[in-house]
Amino acid sequence: MTAAQAPQRLKRGIPLALRGIGKSFGEREVLKGIDLLIPAGQFVAVVGRSGCGKSTLLRLLAGLDQPSRGELLAGSAPLEDAREDTRLMFQDSRLLPWKRVIDNVGLGLSGNWRPRALEALEAVGLADRAQEWPAALSGGQKQRVALARALIHQPRLLLLDEPLGALDALTRIEMQQLIERLWQQHGFTVLLVTHDVNEAVAVADRVILIEEGAIGLDLPVELQRPRARGSARLAALEAEVLDRVLALPPAPPEPEPLSPLPTQLRWAL
Ligand SMILES: Nc1ncnc2c1ncn2[C@@H]1O[C@H](COP(=O)(O)OP(=O)(O)OP(=O)(O)O)[C@@H](O)[C@H]1O
């Protein structure tokens, strides 16, 4: 990031404060009092074993679910007040197949949104595909459209729930670089949930590991950008996080959900 971009970054991003955030589903306590301060414009990667509560945390931040206890703040105001400034992106692009690419980007907008949608598509390198149907795009291109759909709203908080999980390795690196570039240009705060520790240390300012419902590791990644893939420093950071994740015994398997239907019918559904 250049010095000229820094002030804009501070202006654009939402500073987040999570105070004693807990979430239970019935008897199961998934998050057990998370305290976290995220400065405006910081790029945070959230990692942890499957089922540790990463998506749950993102859903709470996106307002899709409510915490069982604790407070979510944007600066000193409730995060709820910044809902319009928050966008969430998932592993699947969730494009509407019956709408053209540009109409997917402008979904829900009124007025003269087309020039802005084209601009957002330009930013993700897909302006020339605006009039096509989603079915004509590759997985990576669909995710780019989903990113454009988030960008058109000029988010101040971008929540990314494993958005690159289904992509091949090369496309994944290209998308990481695109997200990093857009983050540098726009200055939003980012929380990226990922299973890929290599990805986490490559793109984030900070890696947070969730284990047993709490923050098990909070690791700053103080490496200059652009970061050289495969550098010894990145590998050392990756090993530090992985060692911590793997040192824990695996979580016990979850019980099968009880079905009210006879077994043979369950498999036919
Ligand atoms: N709506 C829900 N009702 C009941 N339990 C839920 C609900 N949502 C999540 N859980 C449980 O909360 C725990 C954490 O789920 P979550 O999806 O947040 O994990 P995760 O870390 O994102 O997992 P993964 O990496 O596999 O995507 C799991 O045990 C899951 O079954």
The ligand as a Gaussian input file, in Angstrom:
#p B3LYP/6-31G(d) Opt

LIG

0 1
 N      -28.220000     -22.969000      12.792000
 C      -27.558000     -23.859000      13.516000
 N      -28.195000     -24.699000      14.353000
 C      -27.534000     -25.597000      15.111000
 N      -26.194000     -25.741000      15.127000
 C      -25.493000     -24.929000      14.314000
 C      -26.127000     -23.958000      13.469000
 N      -25.162000     -23.294000      12.778000
 C      -24.000000     -23.834000      13.164000
 N      -24.181000     -24.814000      14.084000
 C      -23.134000     -25.612000      14.733000
 O      -22.138000     -24.720000      15.185000
 C      -20.852000     -25.322000      15.026000
 C      -19.969000     -24.378000      14.233000
 O      -20.438000     -24.296000      12.902000
 P      -19.750000     -23.345000      11.836000
 O      -20.449000     -23.542000      10.544000
 O      -19.675000     -21.990000      12.389000
 O      -18.282000     -23.977000      11.794000
 P      -17.071000     -23.656000      10.812000
 O      -15.884000     -23.451000      11.667000
 O      -17.433000     -22.550000       9.876000
 O      -16.966000     -25.027000      10.045000
 P      -16.421000     -25.395000       8.581000
 O      -14.980000     -24.976000       8.581000
 O      -16.611000     -26.870000       8.491000
 O      -17.250000     -24.615000       7.600000
 C      -21.075000     -26.673000      14.374000
 O      -21.046000     -27.643000      15.385000
 C      -22.445000     -26.546000      13.760000
 O      -23.104000     -27.780000      13.720000

